[in-house]
Amino acid sequence: MWALASLACALAALAPATAFAQAAAQFPVRPVRLVVPQSPGGATDIQARLIADRLTRHFGQQFIVDNRSGGGAAGIVAFSTVMKAAPDGHTLLAVVPSFTFAPVLYRNYPLDPLRDFVPVSLATRAPYLLVVNAGSPWRSVRELVQFGKAQPDKLTFGAGNTGSGTHLVTAWFLAAAGIQATYVPYRSVGIATLDLSSGRLSATFANVLGVGPLVKSGKLHVLGISTATRSKALPELPTIAEQGVPGYNASTFHGYAAPAMTPQVIVNALAAAIAKVVKSPELADRIAEDGGEPVGSTPADFRRFIASEVRVWNDVVRANGIKVE
Protein backbone atom coordinates (compact mmCIF):
# COMPACT_ATOMS: atom_id res chain seq x y z
CA MET A 1 0.00 0.00 0.00
CA TRP A 2 2.80 2.40 0.93
CA ALA A 3 4.47 1.67 -2.42
CA LEU A 4 1.26 2.39 -4.32
CA ALA A 5 0.73 5.61 -2.38
CA SER A 6 4.28 6.75 -3.05
CA LEU A 7 3.88 5.98 -6.74
CA ALA A 8 0.63 7.96 -6.86
CA CYS A 9 2.32 10.96 -5.24
CA ALA A 10 5.24 10.77 -7.65
CA LEU A 11 2.90 10.64 -10.64
CA ALA A 12 0.91 13.59 -9.29
CA ALA A 13 4.07 15.64 -8.90
CA LEU A 14 5.19 14.66 -12.39
CA ALA A 15 1.93 15.74 -14.05
CA PRO A 16 2.52 19.53 -14.01
CA ALA A 17 6.08 19.11 -15.26
CA THR A 18 4.84 16.87 -18.07
CA ALA A 19 2.16 19.39 -18.99
CA PHE A 20 4.72 22.22 -19.08
CA ALA A 21 7.07 20.12 -21.20
CA GLN A 22 4.27 19.41 -23.66
CA ALA A 23 3.38 23.10 -23.78
CA ALA A 24 6.99 24.00 -24.57
CA ALA A 25 7.20 21.31 -27.25
CA GLN A 26 4.07 22.66 -28.94
CA PHE A 27 4.92 26.36 -28.50
CA PRO A 28 3.94 28.50 -30.29
CA VAL A 29 0.51 27.32 -31.36
CA ARG A 30 -0.53 30.70 -32.85
CA PRO A 31 1.12 33.99 -33.85
CA VAL A 32 3.23 35.65 -31.15
CA ARG A 33 2.80 39.37 -30.51
CA LEU A 34 5.89 41.49 -29.76
CA VAL A 35 4.65 44.66 -28.10
CA VAL A 36 7.04 47.57 -28.73
CA PRO A 37 6.68 50.67 -26.48
CA GLN A 38 7.69 53.03 -29.28
CA SER A 39 6.36 54.30 -32.60
CA PRO A 40 7.28 52.59 -35.89
CA GLY A 41 10.58 53.58 -37.42
CA GLY A 42 12.63 54.04 -34.24
CA ALA A 43 15.71 52.04 -33.31
CA THR A 44 13.79 49.65 -31.06
CA ASP A 45 11.10 49.08 -33.69
CA ILE A 46 13.66 48.36 -36.41
CA GLN A 47 15.51 45.89 -34.23
CA ALA A 48 12.31 44.22 -33.05
CA ARG A 49 11.24 43.65 -36.65
CA LEU A 50 14.61 42.13 -37.53
CA ILE A 51 14.40 39.77 -34.57
CA ALA A 52 10.71 38.98 -35.21
CA ASP A 53 11.52 37.94 -38.75
CA ARG A 54 14.22 35.52 -37.58
CA LEU A 55 12.04 34.12 -34.77
CA THR A 56 9.30 33.50 -37.32
CA ARG A 57 11.72 31.40 -39.34
CA HIS A 58 12.98 29.63 -36.22
CA PHE A 59 9.60 28.62 -34.80
CA GLY A 60 7.62 28.36 -38.04
CA GLN A 61 4.97 30.67 -36.56
CA GLN A 62 4.46 34.40 -37.10
CA PHE A 63 6.04 36.87 -34.65
CA ILE A 64 4.21 40.15 -35.19
CA VAL A 65 5.37 43.59 -33.98
CA ASP A 66 2.64 45.60 -32.25
CA ASN A 67 3.62 49.25 -31.62
CA ARG A 68 2.08 50.76 -28.47
CA SER A 69 3.74 54.12 -27.89
CA GLY A 70 1.18 55.69 -25.50
CA GLY A 71 2.33 56.78 -22.08
CA GLY A 72 5.49 58.57 -23.17
CA ALA A 73 8.68 57.60 -21.37
CA ALA A 74 6.59 55.71 -18.82
CA GLY A 75 5.69 53.14 -21.48
CA ILE A 76 2.58 52.37 -19.48
CA VAL A 77 0.36 51.39 -22.43
CA ALA A 78 2.76 48.77 -23.80
CA PHE A 79 3.78 47.50 -20.37
CA SER A 80 0.17 47.15 -19.20
CA THR A 81 -0.83 45.38 -22.41
CA VAL A 82 1.73 42.65 -21.83
CA MET A 83 1.22 42.44 -18.08
CA LYS A 84 -2.50 41.70 -18.59
CA ALA A 85 -1.96 39.18 -21.40
CA ALA A 86 -2.29 35.41 -20.94
CA PRO A 87 0.97 34.00 -19.49
CA ASP A 88 1.51 31.51 -22.29
CA GLY A 89 4.41 33.05 -24.20
CA HIS A 90 2.28 34.37 -27.06
CA THR A 91 2.58 38.01 -25.93
CA LEU A 92 6.04 39.46 -25.30
CA LEU A 93 7.28 42.90 -24.37
CA ALA A 94 10.21 44.53 -26.13
CA VAL A 95 12.12 45.78 -23.08
CA VAL A 96 13.82 49.17 -23.38
CA PRO A 97 15.61 51.32 -20.76
CA SER A 98 12.38 53.02 -19.61
CA PHE A 99 11.23 49.62 -18.34
CA THR A 100 13.87 49.96 -15.62
CA PHE A 101 13.71 53.68 -14.81
CA ALA A 102 9.98 54.44 -15.08
CA PRO A 103 9.20 52.71 -11.75
CA VAL A 104 11.63 54.98 -9.89
CA LEU A 105 10.90 58.12 -11.89
CA TYR A 106 7.11 58.32 -11.70
CA ARG A 107 5.12 58.61 -8.50
CA ASN A 108 2.68 55.77 -7.83
CA TYR A 109 3.87 53.87 -10.89
CA PRO A 110 1.56 50.83 -11.05
CA LEU A 111 3.93 48.23 -12.47
CA ASP A 112 6.98 46.40 -11.13
CA PRO A 113 9.43 45.07 -13.76
CA LEU A 114 10.36 41.99 -11.72
CA ARG A 115 7.04 41.27 -10.02
CA ASP A 116 4.71 41.67 -12.98
CA PHE A 117 6.96 40.22 -15.71
CA VAL A 118 9.28 37.31 -16.36
CA PRO A 119 12.59 38.40 -17.94
CA VAL A 120 13.29 36.31 -21.05
CA SER A 121 16.52 37.58 -22.62
CA LEU A 122 18.66 40.67 -23.03
CA ALA A 123 18.95 40.61 -26.82
CA THR A 124 21.31 43.50 -27.57
CA ARG A 125 23.13 46.32 -25.85
CA ALA A 126 24.66 49.51 -27.25
CA PRO A 127 26.40 52.61 -25.94
CA TYR A 128 25.19 56.17 -26.11
CA LEU A 129 27.57 58.50 -27.93
CA LEU A 130 28.56 61.83 -26.38
CA VAL A 131 28.71 64.14 -29.38
CA VAL A 132 29.58 67.79 -29.97
CA ASN A 133 29.54 70.09 -32.97
CA ALA A 134 32.53 69.37 -35.17
CA GLY A 135 33.53 73.03 -34.98
CA SER A 136 33.72 73.05 -31.20
CA PRO A 137 37.12 73.29 -29.48
CA TRP A 138 36.70 70.01 -27.60
CA ARG A 139 38.28 66.81 -28.83
CA SER A 140 38.01 64.76 -25.63
CA VAL A 141 35.74 64.35 -22.64
CA ARG A 142 38.45 65.83 -20.42
CA GLU A 143 38.47 69.04 -22.47
CA LEU A 144 34.68 69.31 -22.27
CA VAL A 145 34.75 68.76 -18.51
CA GLN A 146 37.51 71.35 -18.05
CA PHE A 147 35.42 73.88 -19.96
CA GLY A 148 32.34 73.02 -17.91
CA LYS A 149 34.20 73.62 -14.66
CA ALA A 150 35.65 76.90 -15.89
CA GLN A 151 32.49 78.26 -17.55
CA PRO A 152 29.43 76.34 -16.32
CA ASP A 153 27.05 79.03 -17.59
CA LYS A 154 28.20 78.44 -21.18
CA LEU A 155 27.60 74.68 -21.38
CA THR A 156 24.27 73.43 -22.81
CA PHE A 157 23.15 69.83 -23.20
CA GLY A 158 20.12 68.88 -25.25
CA ALA A 159 18.28 65.56 -25.54
CA GLY A 160 14.84 64.10 -24.94
CA ASN A 161 12.12 65.43 -22.68
CA THR A 162 12.56 65.53 -18.90
CA GLY A 163 12.52 61.97 -17.64
CA SER A 164 13.64 60.44 -20.94
CA GLY A 165 16.53 58.02 -21.14
CA THR A 166 18.86 60.59 -22.67
CA HIS A 167 17.93 63.06 -19.91
CA LEU A 168 18.87 60.57 -17.21
CA VAL A 169 22.08 59.60 -18.99
CA THR A 170 23.00 63.29 -19.21
CA ALA A 171 22.17 63.93 -15.54
CA TRP A 172 24.36 61.01 -14.50
CA PHE A 173 27.25 62.25 -16.65
CA LEU A 174 27.12 65.80 -15.32
CA ALA A 175 27.00 64.59 -11.72
CA ALA A 176 29.79 62.05 -12.23
CA ALA A 177 31.98 64.63 -13.99
CA GLY A 178 31.31 67.23 -11.30
CA ILE A 179 30.06 69.91 -13.68
CA GLN A 180 26.87 71.84 -14.28
CA ALA A 181 25.14 72.69 -17.53
CA THR A 182 21.86 74.03 -18.84
CA TYR A 183 19.68 71.13 -19.92
CA VAL A 184 17.48 71.81 -22.96
CA PRO A 185 14.65 69.27 -23.42
CA TYR A 186 13.46 68.39 -26.92
CA ARG A 187 10.54 66.34 -28.25
CA SER A 188 13.11 64.00 -29.73
CA VAL A 189 16.86 63.47 -29.76
CA GLY A 190 16.77 63.88 -33.54
CA ILE A 191 15.72 67.53 -33.20
CA ALA A 192 18.42 68.07 -30.57
CA THR A 193 21.13 66.70 -32.86
CA LEU A 194 20.03 69.02 -35.66
CA ASP A 195 20.39 71.99 -33.30
CA LEU A 196 23.75 70.64 -32.19
CA SER A 197 24.95 70.40 -35.78
CA SER A 198 23.88 74.03 -36.25
CA GLY A 199 25.90 75.12 -33.22
CA ARG A 200 22.95 75.96 -30.95
CA LEU A 201 23.95 73.37 -28.31
CA SER A 202 27.21 72.30 -26.68
CA ALA A 203 26.63 68.55 -26.60
CA THR A 204 24.13 65.72 -26.51
CA PHE A 205 23.89 61.98 -25.98
CA ALA A 206 22.43 59.88 -28.78
CA ASN A 207 22.62 56.43 -30.30
CA VAL A 208 24.53 55.53 -33.44
CA LEU A 209 21.40 55.45 -35.61
CA GLY A 210 20.50 58.95 -34.52
CA VAL A 211 23.84 60.67 -35.13
CA GLY A 212 25.74 58.32 -37.42
CA PRO A 213 25.01 60.24 -40.65
CA LEU A 214 25.91 63.59 -39.06
CA VAL A 215 29.17 62.16 -37.72
CA LYS A 216 30.06 60.68 -41.11
CA SER A 217 29.27 63.97 -42.85
CA GLY A 218 31.66 65.80 -40.52
CA LYS A 219 29.03 67.93 -38.77
CA LEU A 220 29.34 66.20 -35.40
CA HIS A 221 32.29 64.78 -33.48
CA VAL A 222 32.14 61.89 -30.99
CA LEU A 223 34.00 62.50 -27.72
CA GLY A 224 33.33 59.11 -26.14
CA ILE A 225 30.90 56.29 -25.50
CA SER A 226 28.87 55.73 -22.37
CA THR A 227 29.60 52.08 -21.53
CA ALA A 228 32.32 51.04 -19.07
CA THR A 229 34.28 49.15 -21.72
CA ARG A 230 34.92 49.89 -25.37
CA SER A 231 32.38 48.65 -27.87
CA LYS A 232 33.32 45.78 -30.15
CA ALA A 233 31.31 47.51 -32.84
CA LEU A 234 33.11 50.85 -32.29
CA PRO A 235 36.55 49.89 -30.91
CA GLU A 236 38.19 53.16 -31.98
CA LEU A 237 35.98 55.24 -29.67
CA PRO A 238 37.23 55.72 -26.09
CA THR A 239 34.85 55.37 -23.17
CA ILE A 240 33.80 58.31 -21.03
CA ALA A 241 35.01 56.39 -17.98
CA GLU A 242 38.55 56.07 -19.29
CA GLN A 243 38.64 59.83 -19.95
CA GLY A 244 38.39 60.89 -16.34
CA VAL A 245 34.82 60.00 -15.34
CA PRO A 246 35.29 56.69 -13.49
CA GLY A 247 32.24 54.57 -12.78
CA TYR A 248 30.17 55.98 -15.61
CA ASN A 249 28.45 53.09 -17.38
CA ALA A 250 25.17 53.78 -19.16
CA SER A 251 23.74 51.95 -22.14
CA THR A 252 20.69 51.57 -24.27
CA PHE A 253 19.44 48.03 -24.69
CA HIS A 254 16.78 45.79 -26.19
CA GLY A 255 15.40 42.69 -24.50
CA TYR A 256 12.22 40.67 -24.04
CA ALA A 257 9.94 39.90 -21.12
CA ALA A 258 6.74 37.89 -20.72
CA PRO A 259 3.79 38.22 -18.35
CA ALA A 260 4.32 36.90 -14.82
CA MET A 261 3.58 33.20 -14.39
CA THR A 262 4.63 32.29 -17.93
CA PRO A 263 5.95 28.70 -17.70
CA GLN A 264 9.71 28.64 -17.36
CA VAL A 265 10.09 26.01 -20.07
CA ILE A 266 8.50 28.40 -22.58
CA VAL A 267 10.65 31.26 -21.30
CA ASN A 268 13.75 29.11 -21.73
CA ALA A 269 12.73 28.11 -25.25
CA LEU A 270 12.25 31.75 -26.21
CA ALA A 271 15.55 32.80 -24.62
CA ALA A 272 17.45 30.09 -26.50
CA ALA A 273 15.84 31.12 -29.78
CA ILE A 274 16.58 34.82 -29.22
CA ALA A 275 20.22 34.05 -28.41
CA LYS A 276 20.51 31.97 -31.56
CA VAL A 277 19.07 34.59 -33.90
CA VAL A 278 20.89 37.66 -32.49
CA LYS A 279 24.22 35.82 -32.58
CA SER A 280 23.73 34.56 -36.13
CA PRO A 281 26.33 36.15 -38.45
CA GLU A 282 23.67 37.88 -40.53
CA LEU A 283 21.91 39.60 -37.66
CA ALA A 284 25.05 40.19 -35.57
CA ASP A 285 26.56 42.16 -38.45
CA ARG A 286 23.37 44.18 -38.83
CA ILE A 287 23.33 44.97 -35.09
CA ALA A 288 26.98 46.05 -35.28
CA GLU A 289 26.14 48.49 -38.08
CA ASP A 290 23.85 50.25 -35.61
CA GLY A 291 26.61 50.35 -32.98
CA GLY A 292 25.25 47.50 -30.88
CA GLU A 293 26.41 44.12 -29.73
CA PRO A 294 24.39 40.88 -29.61
CA VAL A 295 23.96 39.48 -26.11
CA GLY A 296 21.28 36.78 -26.05
CA SER A 297 21.38 36.33 -22.27
CA THR A 298 19.72 33.70 -20.14
CA PRO A 299 16.53 34.63 -18.25
CA ALA A 300 18.44 34.61 -14.96
CA ASP A 301 21.13 36.95 -16.26
CA PHE A 302 18.52 39.30 -17.67
CA ARG A 303 16.72 39.39 -14.32
CA ARG A 304 19.98 40.38 -12.61
CA PHE A 305 20.60 43.02 -15.28
CA ILE A 306 17.14 44.57 -14.80
CA ALA A 307 17.55 44.62 -11.02
CA SER A 308 20.93 46.35 -11.40
CA GLU A 309 19.51 48.97 -13.78
CA VAL A 310 16.64 49.75 -11.41
CA ARG A 311 19.16 50.36 -8.60
CA VAL A 312 21.32 52.59 -10.80
CA TRP A 313 18.46 54.78 -11.98
CA ASN A 314 17.02 55.01 -8.50
CA ASP A 315 20.35 56.47 -7.37
CA VAL A 316 20.54 58.88 -10.35
CA VAL A 317 16.96 60.10 -9.92
CA ARG A 318 17.36 60.66 -6.18
CA ALA A 319 20.79 62.27 -6.40
CA ASN A 320 19.65 64.74 -9.06
CA GLY A 321 16.18 65.42 -7.67
CA ILE A 322 14.52 64.50 -10.96
CA LYS A 323 10.73 64.51 -10.74
CA VAL A 324 8.10 63.71 -13.36
CA GLU A 325 4.42 63.96 -12.58
C-alpha positions in Angstrom: 0.0 0.0 0.0 2.8 2.4 0.9 4.5 1.7 -2.4 1.3 2.4 -4.3 0.7 5.6 -2.4 4.3 6.7 -3.1 3.9 6.0 -6.7 0.6 8.0 -6.9 2.3 11.0 -5.2 5.2 10.8 -7.6 2.9 10.6 -10.6 0.9 13.6 -9.3 4.1 15.6 -8.9 5.2 14.7 -12.4 1.9 15.7 -14.1 2.5 19.5 -14.0 6.1 19.1 -15.3 4.8 16.9 -18.1 2.2 19.4 -19.0 4.7 22.2 -19.1 7.1 20.1 -21.2 4.3 19.4 -23.7 3.4 23.1 -23.8 7.0 24.0 -24.6 7.2 21.3 -27.2 4.1 22.7 -28.9 4.9 26.4 -28.5 3.9 28.5 -30.3 0.5 27.3 -31.4 -0.5 30.7 -32.8 1.1 34.0 -33.9 3.2 35.7 -31.1 2.8 39.4 -30.5 5.9 41.5 -29.8 4.6 44.7 -28.1 7.0 47.6 -28.7 6.7 50.7 -26.5 7.7 53.0 -29.3 6.4 54.3 -32.6 7.3 52.6 -35.9 10.6 53.6 -37.4 12.6 54.0 -34.2 15.7 52.0 -33.3 13.8 49.6 -31.1 11.1 49.1 -33.7 13.7 48.4 -36.4 15.5 45.9 -34.2 12.3 44.2 -33.0 11.2 43.6 -36.7 14.6 42.1 -37.5 14.4 39.8 -34.6 10.7 39.0 -35.2 11.5 37.9 -38.8 14.2 35.5 -37.6 12.0 34.1 -34.8 9.3 33.5 -37.3 11.7 31.4 -39.3 13.0 29.6 -36.2 9.6 28.6 -34.8 7.6 28.4 -38.0 5.0 30.7 -36.6 4.5 34.4 -37.1 6.0 36.9 -34.7 4.2 40.2 -35.2 5.4 43.6 -34.0 2.6 45.6 -32.3 3.6 49.3 -31.6 2.1 50.8 -28.5 3.7 54.1 -27.9 1.2 55.7 -25.5 2.3 56.8 -22.1 5.5 58.6 -23.2 8.7 57.6 -21.4 6.6 55.7 -18.8 5.7 53.1 -21.5 2.6 52.4 -19.5 0.4 51.4 -22.4 2.8 48.8 -23.8 3.8 47.5 -20.4 0.2 47.1 -19.2 -0.8 45.4 -22.4 1.7 42.7 -21.8 1.2 42.4 -18.1 -2.5 41.7 -18.6 -2.0 39.2 -21.4 -2.3 35.4 -20.9 1.0 34.0 -19.5 1.5 31.5 -22.3 4.4 33.1 -24.2 2.3 34.4 -27.1 2.6 38.0 -25.9 6.0 39.5 -25.3 7.3 42.9 -24.4 10.2 44.5 -26.1 12.1 45.8 -23.1 13.8 49.2 -23.4 15.6 51.3 -20.8 12.4 53.0 -19.6 11.2 49.6 -18.3 13.9 50.0 -15.6 13.7 53.7 -14.8 10.0 54.4 -15.1 9.2 52.7 -11.7 11.6 55.0 -9.9 10.9 58.1 -11.9 7.1 58.3 -11.7 5.1 58.6 -8.5 2.7 55.8 -7.8 3.9 53.9 -10.9 1.6 50.8 -11.0 3.9 48.2 -12.5 7.0 46.4 -11.1 9.4 45.1 -13.8 10.4 42.0 -11.7 7.0 41.3 -10.0 4.7 41.7 -13.0 7.0 40.2 -15.7 9.3 37.3 -16.4 12.6 38.4 -17.9 13.3 36.3 -21.1 16.5 37.6 -22.6 18.7 40.7 -23.0 19.0 40.6 -26.8 21.3 43.5 -27.6 23.1 46.3 -25.8 24.7 49.5 -27.3 26.4 52.6 -25.9 25.2 56.2 -26.1 27.6 58.5 -27.9 28.6 61.8 -26.4 28.7 64.1 -29.4 29.6 67.8 -30.0 29.5 70.1 -33.0 32.5 69.4 -35.2 33.5 73.0 -35.0 33.7 73.0 -31.2 37.1 73.3 -29.5 36.7 70.0 -27.6 38.3 66.8 -28.8 38.0 64.8 -25.6 35.7 64.3 -22.6 38.4 65.8 -20.4 38.5 69.0 -22.5 34.7 69.3 -22.3 34.8 68.8 -18.5 37.5 71.4 -18.0 35.4 73.9 -20.0 32.3 73.0 -17.9 34.2 73.6 -14.7 35.6 76.9 -15.9 32.5 78.3 -17.5 29.4 76.3 -16.3 27.1 79.0 -17.6 28.2 78.4 -21.2 27.6 74.7 -21.4 24.3 73.4 -22.8 23.1 69.8 -23.2 20.1 68.9 -25.2 18.3 65.6 -25.5 14.8 64.1 -24.9 12.1 65.4 -22.7 12.6 65.5 -18.9 12.5 62.0 -17.6 13.6 60.4 -20.9 16.5 58.0 -21.1 18.9 60.6 -22.7 17.9 63.1 -19.9 18.9 60.6 -17.2 22.1 59.6 -19.0 23.0 63.3 -19.2 22.2 63.9 -15.5 24.4 61.0 -14.5 27.3 62.2 -16.6 27.1 65.8 -15.3 27.0 64.6 -11.7 29.8 62.0 -12.2 32.0 64.6 -14.0 31.3 67.2 -11.3 30.1 69.9 -13.7 26.9 71.8 -14.3 25.1 72.7 -17.5 21.9 74.0 -18.8 19.7 71.1 -19.9 17.5 71.8 -23.0 14.7 69.3 -23.4 13.5 68.4 -26.9 10.5 66.3 -28.2 13.1 64.0 -29.7 16.9 63.5 -29.8 16.8 63.9 -33.5 15.7 67.5 -33.2 18.4 68.1 -30.6 21.1 66.7 -32.9 20.0 69.0 -35.7 20.4 72.0 -33.3 23.8 70.6 -32.2 25.0 70.4 -35.8 23.9 74.0 -36.2 25.9 75.1 -33.2 23.0 76.0 -30.9 23.9 73.4 -28.3 27.2 72.3 -26.7 26.6 68.5 -26.6 24.1 65.7 -26.5 23.9 62.0 -26.0 22.4 59.9 -28.8 22.6 56.4 -30.3 24.5 55.5 -33.4 21.4 55.4 -35.6 20.5 58.9 -34.5 23.8 60.7 -35.1 25.7 58.3 -37.4 25.0 60.2 -40.7 25.9 63.6 -39.1 29.2 62.2 -37.7 30.1 60.7 -41.1 29.3 64.0 -42.9 31.7 65.8 -40.5 29.0 67.9 -38.8 29.3 66.2 -35.4 32.3 64.8 -33.5 32.1 61.9 -31.0 34.0 62.5 -27.7 33.3 59.1 -26.1 30.9 56.3 -25.5 28.9 55.7 -22.4 29.6 52.1 -21.5 32.3 51.0 -19.1 34.3 49.2 -21.7 34.9 49.9 -25.4 32.4 48.6 -27.9 33.3 45.8 -30.2 31.3 47.5 -32.8 33.1 50.9 -32.3 36.5 49.9 -30.9 38.2 53.2 -32.0 36.0 55.2 -29.7 37.2 55.7 -26.1 34.8 55.4 -23.2 33.8 58.3 -21.0 35.0 56.4 -18.0 38.6 56.1 -19.3 38.6 59.8 -19.9 38.4 60.9 -16.3 34.8 60.0 -15.3 35.3 56.7 -13.5 32.2 54.6 -12.8 30.2 56.0 -15.6 28.4 53.1 -17.4 25.2 53.8 -19.2 23.7 52.0 -22.1 20.7 51.6 -24.3 19.4 48.0 -24.7 16.8 45.8 -26.2 15.4 42.7 -24.5 12.2 40.7 -24.0 9.9 39.9 -21.1 6.7 37.9 -20.7 3.8 38.2 -18.3 4.3 36.9 -14.8 3.6 33.2 -14.4 4.6 32.3 -17.9 6.0 28.7 -17.7 9.7 28.6 -17.4 10.1 26.0 -20.1 8.5 28.4 -22.6 10.6 31.3 -21.3 13.8 29.1 -21.7 12.7 28.1 -25.3 12.3 31.8 -26.2 15.6 32.8 -24.6 17.4 30.1 -26.5 15.8 31.1 -29.8 16.6 34.8 -29.2 20.2 34.0 -28.4 20.5 32.0 -31.6 19.1 34.6 -33.9 20.9 37.7 -32.5 24.2 35.8 -32.6 23.7 34.6 -36.1 26.3 36.2 -38.4 23.7 37.9 -40.5 21.9 39.6 -37.7 25.1 40.2 -35.6 26.6 42.2 -38.4 23.4 44.2 -38.8 23.3 45.0 -35.1 27.0 46.0 -35.3 26.1 48.5 -38.1 23.9 50.3 -35.6 26.6 50.4 -33.0 25.2 47.5 -30.9 26.4 44.1 -29.7 24.4 40.9 -29.6 24.0 39.5 -26.1 21.3 36.8 -26.1 21.4 36.3 -22.3 19.7 33.7 -20.1 16.5 34.6 -18.3 18.4 34.6 -15.0 21.1 36.9 -16.3 18.5 39.3 -17.7 16.7 39.4 -14.3 20.0 40.4 -12.6 20.6 43.0 -15.3 17.1 44.6 -14.8 17.6 44.6 -11.0 20.9 46.4 -11.4 19.5 49.0 -13.8 16.6 49.7 -11.4 19.2 50.4 -8.6 21.3 52.6 -10.8 18.5 54.8 -12.0 17.0 55.0 -8.5 20.4 56.5 -7.4 20.5 58.9 -10.3 17.0 60.1 -9.9 17.4 60.7 -6.2 20.8 62.3 -6.4 19.7 64.7 -9.1 16.2 65.4 -7.7 14.5 64.5 -11.0 10.7 64.5 -10.7 8.1 63.7 -13.4 4.4 64.0 -12.6 
